[in-house]
Amino acid sequence: MKYPINPAKIRAPFAQYSHAVHVTTPGRMLFASGQLGVSPDDQVPEDAEAQAVLCFENIKAILAEAGLKFADVVRFTGYVTDRAYFPIYGAVRGRYVSGNAFASTLVIVSGFTRPEFKMEVEVTAVRTA
């Protein structure tokens, strides 16, 4: 089982996530590399929201390949090149996950390997026994 940890003694999370997720039973774990907003044919949309959707669709495909779902994700790490992309990232993530039973970090970075990339998302997922 996984349980969100949000101690009353510290400030509540800034958005829809938990300060920590405690996994109490053994299970399978998946550590996904960061996924960029790029399609299988190497197309990168200019629009930040379209890139975010591609990031999450790529993650969805990786999870499915391992027999997992977004409900199994215990940690999201997002990287964006502009503070303005934070609400876009959050809104798109909200289309794929619900609740707050995951930890989350968002980092503003100066860029990625190719200048057209605006964001990257990596996940850790656990399927408990």
CORVEN-V798335 format. One record per backbone hydrogen bond with DSSP energy under -0.5 kcal/mol. CO is the residue of the C=O (numbers start at 1). NH is the residue of the N-H. If there is no record, write none. Layout:
{{CO NH} {CO NH}}
This chain:
{{1 24} {1 25} {3 22} {4 6} {5 19} {5 20} {7 10} {15 17} {18 104} {20 5} {21 23} {22 3} {22 24} {26 129} {28 127} {30 32} {30 125} {35 121} {36 38} {39 42} {43 39} {43 45} {47 51} {48 52} {49 53} {50 54} {51 55} {52 56} {53 57} {54 58} {55 59} {56 60} {57 61} {58 62} {59 63} {60 64} {61 65} {62 66} {63 66} {63 68} {64 67} {69 72} {70 73} {72 126} {74 103} {75 124} {76 105} {77 122} {78 107} {79 120} {80 109} {82 85} {83 86} {85 89} {86 90} {87 91} {88 92} {89 93} {90 94} {91 95} {92 95} {92 96} {93 96} {93 97} {100 102} {102 18} {103 76} {105 78} {107 80} {107 109} {114 117} {118 81} {119 37} {120 79} {121 35} {122 77} {123 32} {124 74} {124 75} {125 30} {126 128} {127 28}}
